Amino acid sequence: MTDDETKKETAEQKGTPQDEAASTAGPDAAEDPSSSQAAGEEPTAAPPAEEAEQAEEAPAAEAEKAEPEADVPAAGGDVGSTAPEDAPAPAGGGGSPAATGPAAEESEEDALPWKEKRRLERSRRPHKAGPAQTAEERAAARAEGRKRKAAERRKERAAKKAGKAAGTGTPRAERESVAAKTRRGIVVSNKGEKSITVRIDIARRHPTYEKVVRRSRTLHAHDERNEAGEGDMVRIVETRPLSKTKRWRLVEVLEKAK
């Protein structure tokens, strides 16, 4: 076989892939397949048909994905709000937490003691913060507030006392202007030598309630002649200390016991 025949066979073998590449690349590549061969350059491998179809489909798929994302806000409004505004309230009879909240708080406050209620009312009042104070200044302000409240209480009590009418009870007993005190009572014991025990009954009207309050006390008196017996009504007078317990002296026996 000569050299010319071998060149033709190699040319025929190489021509088969070149024709396929020219058909896939387009008419421009198919018109001049031998120009690159004449220049001595090897033909470049063209991409297969499947890869070309995938490259054409990729931009179309990306465009289809981008269109729904742009249309979502326009079609449905806000993404987070799915329920319509005019949707009716769910039937079931249960009120909303905002409607039942204040009523529940009021019922809880009614069960609290009055001091706790007052504390809550004071905490809810609008208050403007004052300047910062030291411990001494706070103590002085607290003492001043207490003095002011005490003065207000005194004024209220004085006004109540001035507006109160005097009662029509038993009149007060008139006091005798004597140097020594005298008492009248009943002898309850004369067992001691020259000594007697006298019970003094006192009945006084209460200044506020106007009720007669009765009470009694016992006094030890000196009886020089031992003339007083148990049950006698006697008059005694105050004197100097005569013993450890005796500060009174028998004046006369008013009435003998029956």
Backbone as CSV, one residue per row, in Angstrom:
resi,resn,N_x,N_y,N_z,CA_x,CA_y,CA_z,C_x,C_y,C_z
1,MET,0.865,-1.189,0.000,0.000,0.000,0.000,0.895,1.230,0.000
2,THR,0.513,2.224,-0.832,1.339,3.405,-0.982,0.980,4.419,0.073
3,ASP,1.790,5.463,0.095,1.567,6.534,1.097,0.276,7.281,0.834
4,ASP,-0.118,7.453,-0.447,-1.352,8.188,-0.742,-2.571,7.438,-0.240
5,GLU,-2.589,6.153,-0.369,-3.737,5.369,0.087,-3.874,5.391,1.595
6,THR,-2.753,5.306,2.291,-2.816,5.353,3.771,-3.329,6.694,4.252
7,LYS,-2.965,7.815,3.597,-3.454,9.135,3.990,-4.951,9.241,3.783
8,LYS,-5.488,8.666,2.666,-6.923,8.707,2.427,-7.685,7.938,3.498
9,GLU,-7.180,6.793,3.879,-7.879,5.998,4.917,-7.910,6.731,6.254
10,THR,-6.789,7.320,6.612,-6.772,8.065,7.874,-7.696,9.268,7.810
11,ALA,-7.776,9.888,6.616,-8.665,11.045,6.465,-10.113,10.637,6.589
12,GLU,-10.476,9.477,6.018,-11.845,8.991,6.132,-12.204,8.653,7.576
13,GLN,-11.226,8.015,8.299,-11.501,7.689,9.715,-11.691,8.946,10.571
14,LYS,-10.872,9.940,10.297,-10.999,11.186,11.076,-12.220,12.006,10.650
15,GLY,-12.723,11.823,9.513,-13.833,12.636,9.023,-15.147,12.316,9.703
16,THR,-15.288,11.136,10.200,-16.567,10.762,10.830,-16.877,11.573,12.080
17,PRO,-15.989,11.730,13.086,-16.326,12.592,14.268,-16.401,14.043,13.910
18,GLN,-15.665,14.492,12.851,-15.724,15.905,12.492,-17.079,16.259,11.931
19,ASP,-17.670,15.370,11.141,-18.995,15.645,10.603,-20.041,15.730,11.700
20,GLU,-19.920,14.830,12.741,-20.882,14.870,13.872,-20.767,16.175,14.636
21,ALA,-19.528,16.624,14.892,-19.338,17.888,15.612,-19.872,19.053,14.823
22,ALA,-19.718,19.008,13.503,-20.194,20.108,12.663,-21.704,20.166,12.669
23,SER,-22.375,19.016,12.683,-23.844,19.006,12.706,-24.395,19.552,14.004
24,THR,-23.697,19.308,15.139,-24.175,19.810,16.445,-23.813,21.256,16.659
25,ALA,-22.646,21.688,16.181,-22.201,23.063,16.413,-22.995,24.058,15.620
26,GLY,-23.448,23.700,14.405,-24.209,24.660,13.623,-23.730,24.726,12.196
27,PRO,-24.355,25.591,11.382,-23.984,25.666,9.963,-22.634,26.294,9.725
28,ASP,-22.211,27.206,10.634,-20.915,27.868,10.412,-19.770,26.888,10.510
29,ALA,-19.890,25.979,11.489,-18.810,25.004,11.651,-18.854,23.962,10.545
30,ALA,-20.097,23.660,10.026,-20.181,22.631,8.982,-19.723,23.141,7.621
31,GLU,-19.697,24.466,7.374,-19.313,24.986,6.069,-17.824,24.773,5.776
32,ASP,-16.988,25.016,6.766,-15.541,24.967,6.498,-14.883,24.003,7.467
33,PRO,-15.059,22.672,7.256,-14.434,21.744,8.187,-12.969,21.523,7.885
34,SER,-12.560,21.813,6.722,-11.169,21.508,6.334,-10.239,22.681,6.478
35,SER,-10.804,23.896,6.868,-9.928,25.076,6.992,-8.964,24.910,8.142
36,SER,-9.484,24.390,9.250,-8.584,24.180,10.388,-7.611,23.043,10.110
37,GLN,-8.065,22.042,9.337,-7.154,20.962,9.012,-6.057,21.438,8.078
38,ALA,-6.453,22.330,7.142,-5.439,22.844,6.230,-4.414,23.662,6.968
39,ALA,-4.836,24.345,8.023,-3.880,25.145,8.796,-3.041,24.283,9.692
40,GLY,-3.371,23.011,9.824,-2.584,22.111,10.642,-3.040,22.015,12.074
41,GLU,-4.247,22.610,12.404,-4.764,22.581,13.772,-5.693,21.384,13.924
42,GLU,-5.682,20.802,15.120,-6.557,19.685,15.411,-7.953,20.209,15.742
43,PRO,-8.997,19.540,15.290,-10.369,20.009,15.567,-10.722,19.846,17.044
44,THR,-11.390,20.883,17.597,-11.775,20.832,19.021,-13.028,19.998,19.172
45,ALA,-13.123,19.312,20.326,-14.278,18.430,20.566,-15.469,19.267,20.966
46,ALA,-16.562,19.175,20.243,-17.792,19.924,20.526,-18.576,19.227,21.615
47,PRO,-19.398,19.967,22.425,-20.189,19.324,23.499,-21.254,18.438,22.897
48,PRO,-21.598,17.359,23.532,-22.640,16.474,23.009,-24.000,17.132,23.036
49,ALA,-24.961,16.502,22.422,-26.307,17.084,22.277,-27.030,17.180,23.607
50,GLU,-26.846,16.207,24.508,-27.535,16.230,25.808,-27.110,17.424,26.648
51,GLU,-25.770,17.727,26.635,-25.304,18.857,27.421,-25.858,20.165,26.874
52,ALA,-26.023,20.267,25.603,-26.571,21.489,25.002,-28.032,21.677,25.392
53,GLU,-28.809,20.579,25.393,-30.210,20.689,25.789,-30.350,21.097,27.255
54,GLN,-29.496,20.559,28.164,-29.546,20.939,29.581,-29.202,22.405,29.770
55,ALA,-28.213,22.900,28.983,-27.836,24.310,29.093,-28.971,25.219,28.666
56,GLU,-29.804,24.795,27.647,-30.930,25.616,27.218,-32.081,25.575,28.227
57,GLU,-32.287,24.423,28.912,-33.393,24.287,29.866,-33.110,24.979,31.201
58,ALA,-31.832,25.145,31.590,-31.491,25.730,32.909,-31.992,27.155,33.071
59,PRO,-31.776,28.092,32.100,-32.311,29.456,32.293,-33.828,29.499,32.366
60,ALA,-34.513,28.606,31.599,-35.975,28.603,31.643,-36.488,28.165,33.010
61,ALA,-35.823,27.173,33.620,-36.242,26.700,34.949,-36.011,27.760,36.014
62,GLU,-34.885,28.487,35.919,-34.616,29.544,36.892,-35.640,30.660,36.773
63,ALA,-36.064,30.992,35.572,-37.068,32.033,35.374,-38.414,31.616,35.966
64,GLU,-38.790,30.323,35.800,-40.052,29.854,36.375,-40.039,29.888,37.895
65,LYS,-38.882,29.593,38.527,-38.782,29.641,39.999,-38.872,31.074,40.501
66,ALA,-38.295,32.008,39.762,-38.284,33.408,40.203,-39.667,34.035,40.104
67,GLU,-40.499,33.642,39.152,-41.814,34.241,38.982,-42.763,33.958,40.156
68,PRO,-42.877,32.731,40.692,-43.778,32.528,41.853,-43.346,33.305,43.085
69,GLU,-42.024,33.417,43.334,-41.567,34.140,44.524,-41.970,35.593,44.455
70,ALA,-41.944,36.177,43.254,-42.322,37.580,43.117,-43.823,37.763,43.234
71,ASP,-44.610,36.729,42.861,-46.061,36.860,42.871,-46.672,36.562,44.231
72,VAL,-45.927,35.945,45.188,-46.521,35.544,46.472,-47.006,36.728,47.267
73,PRO,-46.199,37.799,47.482,-46.719,38.931,48.260,-47.873,39.632,47.584
74,ALA,-47.862,39.705,46.221,-48.933,40.411,45.521,-50.241,39.648,45.612
75,ALA,-50.184,38.309,45.580,-51.420,37.528,45.578,-52.018,37.433,46.967
76,GLY,-51.196,37.198,47.989,-51.735,36.932,49.329,-51.487,38.015,50.325
77,GLY,-50.894,39.152,49.953,-50.603,40.201,50.916,-49.414,39.811,51.762
78,ASP,-49.529,39.994,53.083,-48.438,39.630,53.994,-48.304,38.129,54.056
79,VAL,-47.059,37.695,54.131,-46.826,36.256,54.158,-47.331,35.662,55.447
80,GLY,-47.123,36.361,56.579,-47.499,35.804,57.876,-48.985,35.770,58.123
81,SER,-49.771,36.666,57.472,-51.210,36.731,57.733,-51.929,35.878,56.710
82,THR,-52.474,34.759,57.155,-53.190,33.845,56.265,-54.695,33.956,56.427
83,ALA,-55.169,34.391,57.613,-56.616,34.486,57.829,-57.106,35.836,57.364
84,PRO,-58.297,35.942,56.777,-58.841,37.243,56.343,-59.243,38.088,57.532
85,GLU,-59.278,39.410,57.297,-59.585,40.321,58.390,-61.041,40.224,58.815
86,ASP,-61.940,39.960,57.844,-63.363,39.929,58.142,-63.847,38.558,58.576
87,ALA,-62.939,37.697,59.005,-63.353,36.354,59.413,-64.138,36.443,60.703
88,PRO,-65.238,35.703,60.886,-66.045,35.779,62.117,-65.297,35.166,63.285
89,ALA,-65.667,35.591,64.481,-65.036,35.077,65.693,-65.433,33.637,65.892
90,PRO,-64.558,32.782,66.431,-64.892,31.369,66.641,-65.987,31.218,67.664
91,ALA,-66.962,30.371,67.354,-68.088,30.136,68.258,-67.663,29.176,69.347
92,GLY,-68.063,29.444,70.561,-67.700,28.554,71.654,-68.041,29.174,72.977
93,GLY,-68.406,30.481,72.958,-68.828,31.125,74.183,-67.696,31.640,75.031
94,GLY,-66.442,31.289,74.743,-65.332,31.726,75.573,-64.877,33.106,75.187
95,GLY,-64.746,34.018,76.167,-64.294,35.362,75.888,-62.801,35.395,75.694
96,SER,-62.320,36.487,75.164,-60.890,36.648,74.955,-60.200,36.896,76.282
97,PRO,-58.881,36.608,76.403,-58.172,36.850,77.662,-58.180,38.307,78.040
98,ALA,-58.189,39.232,77.030,-58.175,40.654,77.366,-59.479,41.073,78.031
99,ALA,-60.604,40.418,77.642,-61.885,40.793,78.216,-62.057,40.253,79.625
100,THR,-61.535,39.069,79.893,-61.678,38.470,81.217,-60.569,38.848,82.160
101,GLY,-59.491,39.475,81.685,-58.366,39.813,82.558,-58.704,40.795,83.658
102,PRO,-59.272,42.016,83.348,-59.577,42.989,84.407,-60.566,42.474,85.434
103,ALA,-61.581,41.713,84.981,-62.550,41.190,85.944,-61.890,40.228,86.918
104,ALA,-60.982,39.393,86.387,-60.287,38.464,87.269,-59.416,39.211,88.270
105,GLU,-58.748,40.296,87.800,-57.901,41.065,88.722,-58.742,41.724,89.810
106,GLU,-59.922,42.260,89.460,-60.769,42.903,90.454,-61.244,41.903,91.499
107,SER,-61.610,40.696,91.059,-62.058,39.700,92.026,-60.933,39.297,92.963
108,GLU,-59.710,39.225,92.455,-58.577,38.902,93.318,-58.305,40.024,94.314
109,GLU,-58.461,41.292,93.885,-58.226,42.416,94.795,-59.286,42.473,95.891
110,ASP,-60.523,42.065,95.588,-61.563,42.078,96.613,-61.247,41.117,97.750
111,ALA,-60.534,40.046,97.445,-60.199,39.071,98.482,-59.025,39.517,99.340
112,LEU,-58.284,40.549,98.915,-57.118,41.003,99.672,-57.554,41.822,100.878
113,PRO,-56.723,41.887,101.946,-57.033,42.761,103.087,-56.944,44.230,102.695
114,TRP,-57.508,45.096,103.556,-57.608,46.512,103.198,-56.248,47.177,103.131
115,LYS,-55.288,46.723,103.922,-53.954,47.314,103.858,-53.284,47.003,102.526
116,GLU,-53.465,45.774,102.037,-52.892,45.401,100.747,-53.561,46.182,99.612
117,LYS,-54.895,46.395,99.712,-55.579,47.196,98.702,-55.042,48.623,98.680
118,ARG,-54.835,49.205,99.880,-54.317,50.569,99.942,-52.925,50.657,99.344
119,ARG,-52.098,49.614,99.593,-50.753,49.614,99.036,-50.788,49.552,97.513
120,LEU,-51.712,48.736,96.952,-51.831,48.650,95.498,-52.310,49.978,94.907
121,GLU,-53.275,50.626,95.573,-53.753,51.915,95.068,-52.645,52.953,95.065
122,ARG,-51.841,52.969,96.122,-50.740,53.934,96.173,-49.695,53.646,95.111
123,SER,-49.442,52.362,94.847,-48.432,52.026,93.840,-48.904,52.378,92.427
124,ARG,-50.229,52.419,92.190,-50.748,52.732,90.860,-50.879,54.230,90.615
125,ARG,-50.747,55.032,91.634,-50.855,56.473,91.441,-49.642,56.995,90.686
126,PRO,-49.836,57.968,89.811,-48.672,58.555,89.119,-47.787,59.293,90.107
127,HIS,-46.512,59.034,90.019,-45.563,59.631,90.958,-44.347,60.114,90.192
128,LYS,-43.943,61.320,90.509,-42.768,61.890,89.889,-41.572,61.701,90.819
129,ALA,-40.519,61.103,90.288,-39.341,60.825,91.113,-38.690,62.128,91.546
130,GLY,-38.354,62.205,92.829,-37.704,63.387,93.369,-36.193,63.261,93.307
131,PRO,-35.511,64.265,93.795,-34.047,64.206,93.789,-33.529,63.156,94.766
132,ALA,-32.328,62.691,94.496,-31.707,61.690,95.362,-31.416,62.313,96.729
133,GLN,-31.694,61.547,97.795,-31.499,62.020,99.157,-30.604,61.059,99.918
134,THR,-29.937,61.622,100.918,-29.121,60.789,101.794,-30.002,60.170,102.869
135,ALA,-29.412,59.287,103.669,-30.181,58.625,104.732,-30.666,59.639,105.767
136,GLU,-29.847,60.639,106.089,-30.248,61.660,107.068,-31.410,62.505,106.535
137,GLU,-31.352,62.862,105.249,-32.423,63.661,104.670,-33.739,62.886,104.624
138,ARG,-33.667,61.595,104.293,-34.884,60.781,104.290,-35.482,60.665,105.684
139,ALA,-34.621,60.483,106.706,-35.121,60.387,108.077,-35.770,61.695,108.518
140,ALA,-35.155,62.831,108.142,-35.728,64.126,108.509,-37.079,64.344,107.817
141,ALA,-37.181,63.964,106.537,-38.448,64.110,105.819,-39.527,63.212,106.415
142,ARG,-39.145,62.006,106.836,-40.113,61.099,107.446,-40.606,61.655,108.788
143,ALA,-39.689,62.203,109.585,-40.097,62.779,110.869,-41.011,63.986,110.669
144,GLU,-40.708,64.797,109.659,-41.553,65.956,109.375,-42.952,65.526,108.952
145,GLY,-43.040,64.483,108.132,-44.354,63.990,107.725,-45.151,63.448,108.907
146,ARG,-44.478,62.759,109.832,-45.173,62.237,111.010,-45.694,63.369,111.894
147,LYS,-44.884,64.425,112.055,-45.340,65.564,112.853,-46.559,66.219,112.219
148,ARG,-46.547,66.355,110.899,-47.666,66.977,110.224,-48.944,66.155,110.392
149,LYS,-48.832,64.831,110.252,-50.004,63.977,110.418,-50.502,63.987,111.862
150,ALA,-49.588,64.044,112.840,-50.008,64.099,114.244,-50.765,65.392,114.532
151,ALA,-50.299,66.506,113.950,-51.006,67.779,114.141,-52.401,67.721,113.529
152,GLU,-52.521,67.103,112.363,-53.841,66.972,111.745,-54.777,66.121,112.600
153,ARG,-54.250,65.036,113.176,-55.081,64.196,114.047,-55.528,64.960,115.292
154,ARG,-54.633,65.762,115.875,-55.016,66.542,117.055,-56.120,67.531,116.716
155,LYS,-56.027,68.164,115.553,-57.063,69.106,115.155,-58.412,68.403,114.969
156,GLU,-58.395,67.226,114.363,-59.639,66.487,114.165,-60.272,66.101,115.499
157,ARG,-59.435,65.624,116.439,-59.978,65.235,117.747,-60.527,66.440,118.503
158,ALA,-59.820,67.572,118.422,-60.313,68.772,119.100,-61.632,69.233,118.503
159,ALA,-61.774,69.147,117.171,-63.028,69.554,116.538,-64.176,68.633,116.947
160,LYS,-63.895,67.318,117.029,-64.942,66.395,117.476,-65.345,66.667,118.914
161,LYS,-64.350,66.934,119.772,-64.648,67.185,121.175,-65.433,68.487,121.344
162,ALA,-65.104,69.510,120.553,-65.813,70.786,120.656,-67.244,70.667,120.144
163,GLY,-67.470,69.835,119.139,-68.804,69.693,118.591,-69.706,68.765,119.367
164,LYS,-69.166,68.057,120.364,-69.965,67.110,121.136,-70.694,67.845,122.256
165,ALA,-71.986,67.603,122.404,-72.796,68.246,123.449,-72.638,67.496,124.759
166,ALA,-72.700,68.230,125.846,-72.584,67.618,127.171,-73.828,66.813,127.486
167,GLY,-73.632,65.699,128.153,-74.747,64.835,128.512,-75.525,65.372,129.695
168,THR,-76.727,64.832,129.863,-77.590,65.242,130.975,-77.638,64.141,132.018
169,GLY,-76.503,63.776,132.556,-76.440,62.718,133.556,-76.378,63.295,134.958
170,THR,-75.796,62.503,135.846,-75.660,62.932,137.230,-74.651,64.072,137.326
171,PRO,-74.981,65.175,137.983,-74.020,66.278,138.080,-72.818,65.900,138.939
172,ARG,-71.734,66.553,138.700,-70.532,66.291,139.467,-70.713,66.775,140.918
173,ALA,-70.100,66.031,141.806,-70.180,66.394,143.225,-69.307,67.608,143.505
174,GLU,-69.830,68.516,144.332,-69.076,69.711,144.680,-68.058,69.373,145.771
175,ARG,-66.872,69.852,145.603,-65.819,69.583,146.570,-65.830,70.661,147.672
176,GLU,-65.608,70.199,148.884,-65.524,71.120,150.009,-64.078,71.576,150.170
177,SER,-63.943,72.858,150.401,-62.596,73.399,150.570,-62.159,73.236,152.023
178,VAL,-61.637,72.049,152.333,-61.159,71.754,153.686,-59.706,71.366,153.582
179,ALA,-59.021,71.515,154.636,-57.598,71.203,154.642,-57.386,69.699,154.582
180,ALA,-58.132,68.936,155.402,-57.937,67.497,155.485,-59.047,66.776,154.720
181,LYS,-58.710,65.663,154.129,-59.695,64.856,153.409,-60.495,64.024,154.417
182,THR,-61.783,63.935,154.140,-62.648,63.094,154.961,-63.352,62.087,154.064
183,ARG,-63.565,60.905,154.626,-64.255,59.847,153.896,-65.285,59.196,154.813
184,ARG,-66.325,58.658,154.174,-67.368,57.954,154.920,-67.465,56.545,154.360
185,GLY,-67.462,55.560,155.261,-67.495,54.187,154.815,-68.026,53.262,155.881
186,ILE,-67.975,51.970,155.531,-68.494,50.926,156.411,-67.326,50.121,156.939
187,VAL,-67.346,49.835,158.239,-66.283,49.060,158.869,-66.456,47.601,158.476
188,VAL,-65.422,47.009,157.923,-65.466,45.601,157.512,-64.648,44.721,158.440
189,SER,-63.759,45.331,159.270,-62.971,44.538,160.200,-62.498,45.432,161.352
190,ASN,-62.573,44.888,162.619,-62.055,45.576,163.802,-61.237,44.628,164.666
191,LYS,-60.587,43.672,164.024,-59.834,42.657,164.756,-58.540,43.212,165.344
192,GLY,-57.982,44.218,164.721,-56.733,44.776,165.231,-56.959,45.635,166.473
193,GLU,-55.912,45.801,167.255,-55.974,46.635,168.439,-55.879,48.097,168.020
194,LYS,-56.969,48.844,168.320,-57.071,50.255,167.983,-56.936,50.493,166.472
195,SER,-57.395,49.548,165.726,-57.325,49.666,164.262,-58.604,49.099,163.665
196,ILE,-59.091,49.756,162.646,-60.269,49.292,161.913,-59.973,49.378,160.409
197,THR,-60.703,48.534,159.666,-60.615,48.551,158.197,-61.939,49.057,157.660
198,VAL,-61.894,50.140,156.885,-63.101,50.790,156.388,-63.158,50.652,154.860
199,ARG,-64.363,50.206,154.369,-64.571,50.099,152.928,-65.248,51.369,152.436
200,ILE,-64.607,51.985,151.434,-65.134,53.215,150.853,-65.742,52.861,149.501
201,ASP,-67.058,53.095,149.336,-67.757,52.849,148.065,-67.768,54.143,147.262
202,ILE,-67.333,54.054,146.024,-67.230,55.222,145.144,-68.094,54.963,143.914
203,ALA,-68.954,55.923,143.608,-69.801,55.861,142.403,-69.573,57.147,141.615
204,ARG,-69.061,57.027,140.427,-68.763,58.191,139.599,-69.301,57.976,138.190
205,ARG,-69.613,59.082,137.543,-70.108,59.031,136.171,-68.919,59.041,135.206
206,HIS,-68.964,58.115,134.261,-67.870,58.045,133.287,-67.918,59.288,132.398
207,PRO,-66.784,59.960,132.176,-66.822,61.217,131.422,-67.215,61.057,129.965
208,THR,-66.953,59.896,129.365,-67.255,59.692,127.941,-68.575,58.962,127.734
209,TYR,-68.766,57.841,128.438,-69.941,57.008,128.221,-71.123,57.406,129.101
210,GLU,-70.900,58.304,130.076,-71.949,58.804,130.954,-72.649,57.670,131.703
211,LYS,-71.894,56.671,132.061,-72.415,55.549,132.819,-71.854,55.622,134.233
212,VAL,-72.669,55.305,135.217,-72.232,55.343,136.603,-71.375,54.106,136.872
213,VAL,-70.145,54.350,137.223,-69.193,53.282,137.495,-68.980,53.209,139.007
214,ARG,-69.166,52.046,139.565,-69.035,51.857,141.013,-67.784,51.030,141.298
215,ARG,-67.029,51.456,142.267,-65.851,50.712,142.713,-65.670,50.978,144.208
216,SER,-64.825,50.167,144.839,-64.611,50.297,146.281,-63.136,50.086,146.594
217,ARG,-62.720,50.637,147.711,-61.355,50.460,148.189,-61.395,50.426,149.715
218,THR,-60.373,49.880,150.320,-60.313,49.755,151.784,-59.201,50.629,152.332
219,LEU,-59.476,51.235,153.478,-58.510,52.090,154.161,-58.362,51.619,155.609
220,HIS,-57.167,51.738,156.127,-56.890,51.388,157.528,-56.900,52.678,158.346
221,ALA,-57.724,52.681,159.395,-57.882,53.873,160.237,-57.567,53.530,161.703
222,HIS,-57.227,54.533,162.442,-56.882,54.382,163.876,-58.126,54.664,164.721
223,ASP,-58.475,53.712,165.579,-59.614,53.836,166.498,-59.053,53.812,167.914
224,GLU,-58.948,54.989,168.540,-58.290,55.103,169.847,-59.068,54.363,170.931
225,ARG,-60.409,54.407,170.927,-61.210,53.829,172.006,-61.880,52.511,171.599
226,ASN,-61.589,52.019,170.478,-62.179,50.759,169.990,-63.709,50.810,170.069
227,GLU,-64.290,51.883,169.599,-65.735,52.050,169.681,-66.460,51.638,168.405
228,ALA,-65.751,51.404,167.311,-66.401,51.041,166.052,-66.437,49.532,165.916
229,GLY,-67.594,49.001,165.497,-67.745,47.570,165.256,-67.984,47.301,163.776
230,GLU,-67.988,46.003,163.410,-68.203,45.621,162.012,-69.610,46.020,161.573
231,GLY,-69.718,46.600,160.416,-71.005,47.008,159.855,-71.391,48.425,160.205
232,ASP,-70.610,49.133,161.014,-70.946,50.499,161.385,-70.573,51.474,160.266
233,MET,-71.397,52.524,160.140,-71.087,53.604,159.200,-70.289,54.649,159.959
234,VAL,-69.072,54.935,159.505,-68.170,55.836,160.224,-67.637,56.897,159.270
235,ARG,-67.118,57.971,159.877,-66.427,59.015,159.134,-64.982,59.040,159.615
236,ILE,-64.041,59.074,158.660,-62.612,59.096,158.965,-61.983,60.303,158.305
237,VAL,-60.851,60.714,158.824,-60.153,61.875,158.318,-58.686,61.512,158.096
238,GLU,-58.098,62.145,157.115,-56.703,61.863,156.784,-55.791,62.478,157.857
239,THR,-54.727,61.783,158.205,-53.796,62.237,159.220,-52.384,61.819,158.867
240,ARG,-51.476,62.101,159.779,-50.082,61.736,159.557,-49.940,60.210,159.593
241,PRO,-48.840,59.646,159.079,-48.641,58.193,159.158,-48.545,57.734,160.615
242,LEU,-49.449,56.809,160.998,-49.468,56.286,162.353,-48.837,54.910,162.440
243,SER,-48.798,54.183,161.341,-48.128,52.881,161.278,-47.747,52.638,159.822
244,LYS,-47.443,51.407,159.526,-47.020,51.093,158.160,-48.154,51.311,157.165
245,THR,-49.385,51.027,157.554,-50.515,51.123,156.623,-51.559,52.145,157.059
246,LYS,-51.514,52.656,158.280,-52.552,53.570,158.766,-52.199,55.016,158.443
247,ARG,-53.101,55.659,157.671,-52.957,57.070,157.344,-54.256,57.831,157.641
248,TRP,-55.218,57.132,158.286,-56.516,57.734,158.556,-56.843,57.552,160.057
249,ARG,-57.808,58.392,160.530,-58.197,58.372,161.950,-59.714,58.472,162.055
250,LEU,-60.280,57.702,162.997,-61.729,57.710,163.183,-62.173,59.042,163.801
251,VAL,-63.214,59.654,163.189,-63.763,60.900,163.706,-65.017,60.607,164.544
252,GLU,-65.991,59.885,163.973,-67.223,59.569,164.674,-67.899,58.376,164.016
253,VAL,-68.770,57.751,164.778,-69.578,56.669,164.270,-70.925,57.249,163.882
254,LEU,-71.267,57.202,162.597,-72.516,57.795,162.103,-73.716,56.905,162.349
255,GLU,-73.554,55.617,162.158,-74.674,54.705,162.289,-74.170,53.336,162.752
256,LYS,-74.781,52.802,163.778,-74.378,51.480,164.300,-75.037,50.394,163.451
257,ALA,-74.347,49.279,163.377,-74.871,48.147,162.607,-76.053,47.558,163.330
258,LYS,-77.048,47.066,162.573,-78.249,46.504,163.170,-78.057,45.019,163.392
